[in-house]
């Protein structure tokens, strides 16, 4: 009886302790602090006032994390190569020891903790504005996530002749959930042995979803809709070439496109310059505020107030680094837009010939410039034209239709003259497109 009594008392103590711990965790989560140990780039710090454990930026480790995100956003590194890059970037032994392993580095790049959020019990919560500082901007975070899942990844596969890896998504649906598949379409290298004994390689493309039941992989669905699971590389190239067949532009249209791109470029530059101006003004304000706060810190004798002033100085330093990264991103977007504008003009002159004669890497770039949202569905490629190509598709057929005589002819007394087959040089291709753009 004494043994059972002590067991009941111990069980009651454990239950009470569990409730206290869970109550503290729930309050901490509602407050905006993750009930976990700080990941790489941060460190735990306990406040002396209320003994609260908060997160602060660890300077050496945070440089590693920021460099990892910025390098990965270029889509030129695998996880293994990224770790080697970080080791080369930070030769100091003290920092090199803090660089995570390949497996943990992949988890770091997927962790929402660096954008002032955290995961707990399967849900995402907003972090505390002061005690959970942001390390990565949302723009950089989204860019890295797109690279990780394979969308927009700039892979050079000219040796394997797979230029569209990571560019096409599956357009099928999940049979058991009735949701879109949206998995990446991958290419597989196959070797076929001929009767003569020679080996011939070819490439097949299909949905890479092997976890759930996709309509593009299900044999019964494919048999019912009469399409194959894989599409041949040659057929895929032919369908990709169809993107450019409607882009046949006369010289006058090319001049109009140049003017349009120049105007759009000027407008984009103006907006980006205004944004950069605002960011530089913020930098000036931060410098002034940091100077005043530092003077207060030197004159102050109260240790608690000194601690708060020091934390505020660190927060201002983080804001300055964040604004500097945003300015770098704005400049990179300017350069990227200029490169694309030049490629658009070159493409407009010889769209179909340029694609057929291009290398594997350039074929991918041309497709990315002209089309978006490419999906493989029932053996066919579906896509949307980017601007301004969506206005210019099949221009010759539209011009022919515009200049034809109407079918609903009126009597001779009120019949209007048909449009001329050749419009004046100063009006051709201008009025209709300007109205559509407006």
BELZIHU-V837925 format. One record per helix or strand of 2 or more residues. SS is the DSSP state (A for helix, B for strand). FROM is the first residue (numbers start at 0). LEN is the number of residues. Records with the same first field share a line. If there is no record, write none. Layout:
# BELZIHU-V837925
SS=FROM-LEN + FROM-LEN
This chain:
# BELZIHU-V837925
A=1-30 + 58-14 + 78-11 + 92-4 + 101-9 + 111-4 + 137-11 + 218-7 + 232-9 + 250-49 + 302-47 + 350-7 + 359-11 + 388-4 + 394-9 + 430-7
B=41-5 + 52-5 + 116-4 + 122-4 + 168-2 + 172-2 + 183-10 + 198-9 + 230-2 + 370-7 + 379-6
